[in-house]
């Protein structure tokens, strides 16, 4: 089957890129520094159980975020589960459907009912006015998600939480290195949860962390992530295994040393996309508030099919045919995934903005694996697709 560019004979009958360009391709820091750390960990024979690298990583993260406590864990999903249990959440917790499925699963796994709330179409974050309307006598908490690293309306959610006596957690998986009103993410609500998965701009292979300024909560979380152990053979609390090991922490420390480079690269790429996609009908690039610190990880566009003459899904097919592995986020919405689709078959009627956005959003490659030449080509492909929209749609149907 010929690709789109083959059919139009634009680039000599070949695909635009020989190698695939991924969304979330891992950023890697200083290889030598990483391998030295790994060798040291092996030589010490202290590979897990709160080793030196884990302790150093937590201290460095607390310094970076300004949070009083940062507790690293095996991944962000476990971190969400543990902090939810440590806060005593039960019954119902309000959460956006426009998020990665792990946000909902972390609650459902503990038999807490995720109540899906609609979003603000301008910010893509949970809509506080809809949160208020979703509260019932069974509601125990709210999980706000800082989508794309752009903070939720923290002030509004905090007021709602205080008024109704609800706990507030922020899923900050996208928001490491970002600020809200000049303050680093990691300092709001009862706790905030970071992801250091390989697809994040700052990664530790796998991993996550809880940031909190609550001493008592931090103590509970530290116990719960290590089976409830307080000392060698003294179990004083119920817990599980959420520990981060030394090799992961070594990668996290190495990434932290290169975080400024990663941020600068993402910002450069964001500005190149901004220039390359400017004035393209029906393609709206998500903008970041440059008065705040952003990680600029996500290059997000909304596709208006009426203006482009081509759907978001057809545009995805074209990009994939040219080895640009653009992604639909968070398609089709948590409420459309199982088991939630079966539990709440009519949820879509209460989530009109979420339904619309999941049909429009497209995320493009970013990070250190993408350079100016690749971004220029991606923008050219998108321009050609929009300019020849009806022709492209017909070809895709052949």
C-alpha positions in Angstrom: 0.0 0.0 0.0 1.4 3.4 -1.0 1.7 6.1 1.6 0.1 9.5 1.3 3.4 11.1 0.2 4.0 8.2 -2.3 0.6 8.8 -3.8 1.3 12.5 -4.2 4.9 11.9 -5.3 6.1 14.8 -3.1 9.2 13.3 -1.6 10.5 11.1 -4.5 8.1 8.3 -3.7 9.4 7.5 -0.2 8.1 8.1 3.3 9.1 11.3 5.0 11.1 9.5 7.7 13.1 6.3 7.5 12.9 5.9 11.3 9.8 6.2 13.4 9.3 9.4 15.4 7.5 8.6 18.6 5.5 10.6 21.1 7.3 10.0 24.4 10.6 8.7 23.1 12.8 8.6 26.3 15.2 11.4 27.0 18.6 10.0 28.2 21.1 12.0 30.2 24.8 11.4 30.6 25.3 7.7 29.7 28.7 7.5 31.4 27.4 9.0 34.7 24.4 6.6 34.6 26.6 3.5 34.1 29.0 4.6 36.8 26.1 4.9 39.2 24.8 1.5 38.3 28.2 -0.1 38.7 28.5 1.5 42.2 25.1 0.2 43.2 26.1 -3.3 42.1 29.4 -3.1 43.9 27.7 -2.0 47.1 25.2 -4.9 46.8 22.5 -2.6 48.1 20.0 -2.7 45.3 16.7 -1.9 47.0 15.2 -1.2 50.5 15.9 2.6 50.7 19.4 2.6 49.3 21.7 5.6 49.1 20.5 6.6 45.6 16.9 6.5 46.6 17.7 8.6 49.6 19.6 11.1 47.5 16.9 11.1 44.8 14.2 12.0 47.3 16.3 14.8 48.8 17.1 16.2 45.4 13.5 16.1 44.4 12.4 17.8 47.6 14.9 20.6 46.8 13.7 20.8 43.2 10.0 21.0 44.0 10.2 22.9 47.3 7.9 20.2 48.9 8.7 19.2 52.5 8.4 15.5 51.7 9.0 13.6 48.4 8.5 9.9 48.7 9.7 8.0 45.6 7.9 4.8 44.5 8.0 2.0 41.9 5.5 3.9 39.7 2.8 6.6 39.8 -0.1 4.2 39.8 1.1 2.6 43.0 1.8 6.1 44.4 -1.9 7.1 43.6 -3.2 3.9 45.3 -1.1 4.4 48.4 -1.8 8.1 48.9 -5.5 7.4 48.4 -5.5 4.8 51.0 -3.3 6.9 53.4 -5.9 9.7 53.1 -8.7 7.3 53.9 -10.6 7.8 50.7 -13.7 5.7 50.3 -17.1 5.7 48.6 -16.8 8.1 45.7 -14.0 10.3 44.4 -14.5 12.9 41.7 -12.0 12.6 38.8 -11.9 13.8 35.2 -12.5 11.3 32.4 -10.0 13.1 30.2 -6.9 11.5 31.8 -4.8 8.4 31.5 -6.8 5.3 32.6 -4.4 4.7 35.6 -6.0 7.7 37.4 -9.4 5.9 37.5 -7.9 2.4 37.9 -6.0 3.5 41.0 -9.3 4.3 42.7 -11.4 1.4 41.3 -8.6 -1.1 42.3 -9.4 -0.1 45.9 -13.2 -0.3 45.4 -13.5 3.4 45.4 -15.9 4.6 42.8 -14.5 7.1 40.3 -17.2 9.7 39.5 -16.3 11.2 36.1 -16.5 14.9 35.8 -16.4 17.1 32.7 -13.6 19.5 31.7 -13.2 23.1 30.8 -12.7 23.0 27.0 -10.2 25.9 27.2 -7.9 24.4 29.7 -8.6 20.6 29.2 -8.6 20.4 33.0 -11.4 19.4 35.4 -14.1 22.0 35.5 -14.6 23.2 39.2 -18.2 24.1 38.5 -18.9 20.6 37.4 -17.1 19.2 40.4 -19.5 21.0 42.8 -22.5 19.5 41.0 -21.0 16.0 41.3 -20.7 15.9 45.1 -22.9 13.5 47.0 -23.0 12.3 50.6 -20.6 9.5 49.5 -17.9 11.8 48.1 -14.7 11.6 50.0 -12.2 13.3 47.7 -11.3 15.0 44.4 -8.5 14.0 42.1 -7.4 16.9 39.9 -5.2 16.2 36.9 -2.7 18.8 35.6 -3.2 17.9 32.0 -0.3 18.7 29.7 1.5 20.1 32.7 -0.9 23.1 32.8 -2.2 23.3 36.4 -5.8 22.8 37.4 -7.7 25.6 38.9 -6.1 24.8 42.2 -7.7 27.7 44.1 -11.2 26.8 43.1 -10.7 23.1 43.9 -9.2 23.9 47.3 -12.2 26.1 48.2 -14.6 23.3 47.2 -12.6 20.7 49.2 -12.5 22.9 52.3 -16.2 23.7 52.1 -17.3 20.1 51.8 -14.5 18.5 53.9 -13.0 16.6 51.0 -9.4 15.4 50.5 -7.7 16.7 47.4 -5.0 14.8 45.4 -3.4 16.1 42.2 -2.3 13.8 39.5 0.8 15.7 38.4 2.1 13.0 36.1 2.5 15.6 33.3 3.6 18.5 35.5 7.1 17.8 36.8 9.1 21.1 36.5 6.0 23.3 36.2 4.7 26.1 38.4 1.4 27.5 39.5 1.5 31.2 40.4 5.3 30.9 40.6 5.2 28.0 43.0 6.4 24.6 41.9 3.9 21.9 41.4 4.1 19.5 44.3 2.9 21.8 47.0 -0.9 21.9 46.6 -3.8 19.8 48.0 -3.1 17.0 50.5 -0.6 15.5 48.1 0.6 15.5 44.4 1.7 12.5 42.5 4.4 12.6 39.8 5.2 10.0 37.2 8.8 9.3 36.1 7.8 6.7 33.5 10.1 6.4 30.4 7.6 8.4 28.3 7.8 11.4 30.5 10.3 14.1 29.6 12.0 13.5 33.0 12.2 9.7 33.6 13.8 7.1 35.9 13.0 4.2 33.5 9.9 3.5 35.7 8.9 5.3 38.8 6.8 7.9 40.5 6.6 10.0 43.7 4.3 11.5 46.2 5.0 15.1 47.2 3.3 16.5 50.3 3.8 19.1 53.0 1.9 17.0 55.6 4.2 15.3 58.1 1.7 12.8 59.3 0.6 11.8 55.8 4.3 11.4 54.7 4.9 9.1 57.6 1.9 7.0 56.7 3.0 6.8 53.0 6.5 5.7 53.9 5.2 2.9 56.1 2.6 1.8 53.5 5.1 1.6 50.6 7.3 -0.8 52.6 4.8 -3.3 54.1 4.3 -1.2 57.2 7.8 -1.8 58.5 9.2 0.7 61.0 12.6 -0.9 61.5 14.1 -4.3 60.7 11.4 -6.5 62.2 8.7 -4.1 63.5 5.5 -3.9 61.4 3.2 -1.2 62.8 0.9 -0.5 59.8 -0.7 -2.3 56.9 1.2 -1.8 53.6 2.3 -3.1 50.3 5.5 -3.0 48.1 5.8 0.3 46.4 9.5 0.8 46.8 11.8 2.2 44.2 15.1 0.4 43.6 18.6 1.7 43.3 19.0 1.4 39.5 15.8 3.4 38.9 16.9 6.0 41.4 20.3 6.2 39.6 18.5 6.9 36.3 16.4 9.6 38.1 19.5 11.3 39.5 21.1 11.2 36.1 18.0 12.7 34.4 17.8 15.4 37.1 21.3 16.5 36.2 20.2 17.0 32.6 16.7 18.4 33.3 17.6 21.9 32.1 18.8 20.5 28.8 15.6 18.6 28.4 13.5 21.6 29.2 15.4 23.8 26.8 15.0 21.3 24.0 11.3 20.9 24.6 10.8 24.7 24.6 12.8 25.1 21.3 10.7 22.4 19.7 7.5 24.0 21.0 8.5 27.3 19.4 9.3 25.6 16.1 5.9 23.9 16.0 4.3 27.2 16.9 6.0 28.8 13.9 5.4 25.8 11.5 1.7 25.4 12.3 0.8 29.1 12.5 -2.2 30.2 10.4 -3.0 26.6 9.4 -6.8 26.5 9.2 -8.5 24.2 11.7 -5.2 23.4 13.5 -5.0 25.0 16.9 -1.7 24.5 18.8 -2.2 24.4 22.6 -0.4 27.4 24.1 1.5 27.5 27.4 1.6 30.5 29.8 5.2 31.6 29.4 5.0 33.6 32.6 5.1 30.3 34.4 7.6 27.5 34.3 6.5 24.7 31.9 8.1 21.5 30.8 6.6 21.9 27.3 6.6 18.1 26.9 3.3 17.9 25.1 2.9 19.4 21.6 -0.9 19.3 21.5 -3.1 20.3 18.6 -6.9 20.4 18.3 -8.2 19.5 14.8 -11.4 21.2 13.7 -12.6 18.9 10.8 -15.0 21.6 9.5 -12.1 24.0 8.8 -9.5 21.4 7.8 -11.6 19.3 5.6 -10.0 16.3 7.2 -10.7 14.5 10.5 -8.2 14.1 13.3 -8.2 10.3 12.8 -7.4 10.7 9.1 -4.6 13.0 9.9 -3.3 10.4 12.3 -3.3 7.8 9.5 -1.4 10.2 7.2 1.2 10.9 9.9 1.6 7.3 10.8 2.1 6.4 7.1 5.1 8.7 7.1 6.5 7.2 10.3 5.3 10.1 12.5 3.6 8.2 15.3 1.3 11.0 16.5 -1.1 10.0 19.3 -4.7 10.5 20.2 -5.0 11.6 23.9 -6.9 10.4 26.0 -9.0 8.6 23.5 -11.8 7.6 24.0 -12.0 8.9 27.6 -11.9 6.8 30.7 -15.7 6.6 30.8 -15.6 4.7 27.4 -13.1 2.1 28.7 -14.0 -1.0 30.6 -15.2 -1.6 33.3 -16.5 2.0 33.4 -18.3 1.8 30.0 -20.4 -1.1 31.4 -20.8 0.5 34.9 -21.9 3.9 33.5 -23.3 3.4 30.0 -24.8 6.9 29.8 -21.8 8.8 31.3 -21.2 10.4 27.9 -24.4 12.5 28.3 -22.8 14.2 31.4 -19.4 14.7 29.7 -20.1 16.6 26.5 -16.8 18.6 26.5 -14.8 15.5 27.2 -16.5 13.7 24.3 -15.7 16.5 21.9 -12.1 16.9 23.0 -11.3 13.2 22.7 -12.3 13.5 19.0 -10.1 16.6 18.4 -6.8 16.2 20.2 -3.6 15.1 18.5 -0.1 15.0 20.2 3.0 15.3 18.1 6.6 14.0 18.8 8.8 16.1 21.0 12.0 15.7 23.1 15.7 15.2 22.4 14.9 12.6 19.7 13.3 15.3 17.5 15.2 18.1 15.8 14.4 21.2 13.7 14.5 19.3 10.4 12.0 16.6 11.6 9.7 19.3 13.0 9.8 21.2 9.8 8.9 18.0 7.8 6.0 17.1 10.2 4.6 20.6 9.8 4.9 20.3 6.0 3.0 17.0 6.0 0.2 18.5 8.1 0.0 21.5 5.8 -0.2 19.3 2.8 -2.9 17.2 4.4 -5.0 20.2 5.2 -4.5 21.9 1.9 -5.6 18.8 0.0 -8.1 17.6 2.6 -10.8 16.2 0.3 -8.3 14.6 -2.0 -6.5 13.0 0.9 -9.8 11.6 2.3 -10.6 10.0 -1.0 -7.2 8.4 -1.2 -7.4 7.1 2.3 -10.7 5.4 1.3 -9.2 3.6 -1.7 
